[in-house]
Amino acid sequence: MKLLIILLACLLTSTCNKGTEYHIPPPVVSDKPGTPDTPVVEEPDADVLRLATYNVGVFSKSGTNTTLMIVEMMKELGVCALSMNELDSCNTRHQVFQLKSFAREMGSWDYTYAPALNYKGGWYGIGIASDPKLNIIRRFRLKLSQAGGSEVRALAVSEFQDFVFCSTHLDHKSKDAQLVQAGEITAWVEKTYANSRKPVILCGDFNALPSSGTLAYMRQNWTILSPDGFTYPASNPSKCIDYIMVYKNAADRIELKDAKIPVKFTTGDVAVASDHLPVYVDIVIK
């Protein structure tokens, strides 16, 4: 019981190391140039919602803390809601609540964290950071079955006034586990929002190619909004495994204005920031 209380207290704070304040070091920007023929991202129009998904790799895949770099990249991108995969919370690998720290640096953004599993004395999971102007009205955190896969997975949900935004990260080894997890997500969304005309957006690292059985299953009930381009690995992309999609209940209310995998930023280097590339879509809700 004592351990559970400690872990829960840690989950709700940005540090769990004797009250020591967490200082994020400045971003490290590589000299490696971005793709020269890809323009720097442009701000979305005022009536457009720019939604993104990014496997941030616990902000340390390159061996340095990339929290502030990714903060600046997402500000440059102009996102209003961001799905993030691979987030530590108060464990011995990262003694901070990474999502809370990120949301604070974004300008006191709202956030929803879904811990997938206990890891090194704390938690490891996924989350959503969102502009407070969107105003979260409900949050959901669901555990998904391990189903013979590598580890337990999760679903994080932030419901706003005009749409629902979900983040997940499917198993990376077992295709059968992926299908079970995808089925659980779809069944929960069907149960919760089938009779709603509020669009449900699902984002994340699916660890599945466009030609996979997992994506074939998802297309039965979801419309893929993100581009069919390579998202992994960031240093030399060769696989499309990160997606943004909308559920069938209100897919007709979504007007897709743009969808891109940005690779060039003035504020950071995608090859340093994470081992995945970010993905975004611009939508208008009709």
PyMOL commands that set and color helices and strands:
alter all, ss='L'
color gray80, all
select helices_A, chain A and resi 2-11+57-59+67-77+98-105+132-134+175-193+213-218+251-253+270-273
alter helices_A, ss='H'
color red, helices_A
select strands_A, chain A and resi 49-55+81-89+110-119+122-130+138-144+153-159+164-169+200-205+222-224+242-247+254-260+279-285
alter strands_A, ss='S'
color yellow, strands_A
deselect
rebuild
show_as cartoon
